[in-house]
Amino acid sequence: MVKPGEAVQCGQVAASLAPCMPYLENEGNPSAACCDRVRNIKAITPTTSDRQAACECVKSAAAKHPNINPDAASSLPGKCGAPLNIPISQNTNCAK
């Protein structure tokens, strides 16, 4: 896992979201492993530039999974109790 203060790398972000894919594609509830990883992403993105970098990674990862349910993606951080301020979508403007 990445530690706060290290550069955010897309491979790590994609790996963090991997346990969430069943939830993101089929609804249901996110697994404990998924929520642990969502909380880790939140922990490693304390600054705006970190969040923008992670956003670009999430956007790239989402583009590889066309079956992601947008409602599941938007509700994932809340269901895990870890608001990310990083939308999980391939159409996100990460500069905002």
C-alpha positions in Angstrom: 0.0 0.0 0.0 1.0 3.6 -0.6 1.9 5.8 2.3 0.9 9.5 2.6 3.4 11.8 1.0 4.5 9.4 -1.7 3.6 10.1 -5.3 0.3 8.6 -6.4 0.8 6.0 -9.1 -2.0 4.7 -11.3 -1.1 1.0 -10.9 -1.6 1.4 -7.1 -4.9 3.2 -7.5 -6.1 0.6 -10.0 -5.0 -2.2 -7.7 -6.8 -0.4 -4.8 -10.0 -0.4 -6.8 -9.8 -4.0 -8.0 -11.6 -5.5 -5.0 -14.4 -3.0 -5.7 -15.1 -4.1 -9.3 -17.8 -6.7 -8.4 -19.7 -3.9 -6.5 -19.1 -1.3 -9.2 -20.4 -3.6 -12.0 -23.2 -5.4 -10.2 -24.4 -3.4 -7.3 -24.9 -5.3 -4.1 -22.6 -4.1 -1.3 -18.9 -3.3 -1.4 -16.7 -5.9 0.3 -14.6 -5.1 3.4 -11.5 -5.4 1.3 -12.9 -2.8 -1.1 -13.7 -0.4 1.6 -10.3 -0.8 3.2 -8.8 0.1 -0.2 -11.1 3.1 -0.6 -10.0 4.4 2.8 -6.4 3.9 1.7 -6.9 6.0 -1.4 -8.4 8.7 0.8 -5.4 8.5 3.1 -2.8 8.9 0.2 -4.5 11.9 -1.4 -4.3 14.6 1.2 -3.6 17.5 -1.2 -5.4 18.8 -4.2 -2.5 17.7 -6.6 -2.7 14.2 -5.1 -6.4 14.0 -5.6 -6.0 15.3 -9.2 -3.4 12.7 -9.9 -5.5 9.9 -8.4 -8.5 11.2 -10.3 -6.7 10.8 -13.6 -5.8 7.3 -12.5 -9.4 6.5 -11.6 -10.6 7.9 -14.9 -8.2 5.8 -16.8 -9.1 2.6 -14.8 -12.8 3.3 -15.3 -12.4 3.6 -19.0 -11.2 0.0 -19.1 -14.4 -1.2 -17.4 -17.4 -0.1 -19.5 -19.8 -2.0 -17.3 -19.3 0.2 -14.2 -22.7 1.4 -12.9 -22.5 5.2 -12.4 -24.8 5.1 -9.4 -22.7 2.4 -7.7 -19.5 4.4 -8.4 -20.9 7.6 -7.0 -22.2 5.8 -3.8 -19.1 3.7 -3.2 -17.1 6.2 -1.0 -20.2 6.9 1.2 -21.0 3.2 1.6 -17.4 2.7 2.8 -17.6 5.8 5.1 -14.7 7.4 3.2 -15.7 10.4 1.2 -13.0 10.7 -1.5 -13.6 13.9 -3.3 -12.5 11.9 -6.4 -15.4 10.8 -8.7 -15.2 7.3 -10.0 -16.0 7.9 -13.7 -14.4 7.9 -17.1 -16.0 11.3 -17.8 -14.6 13.3 -14.9 -12.9 16.6 -15.3 -10.0 16.1 -12.9 -8.8 19.7 -13.1 -11.7 20.8 -10.9 
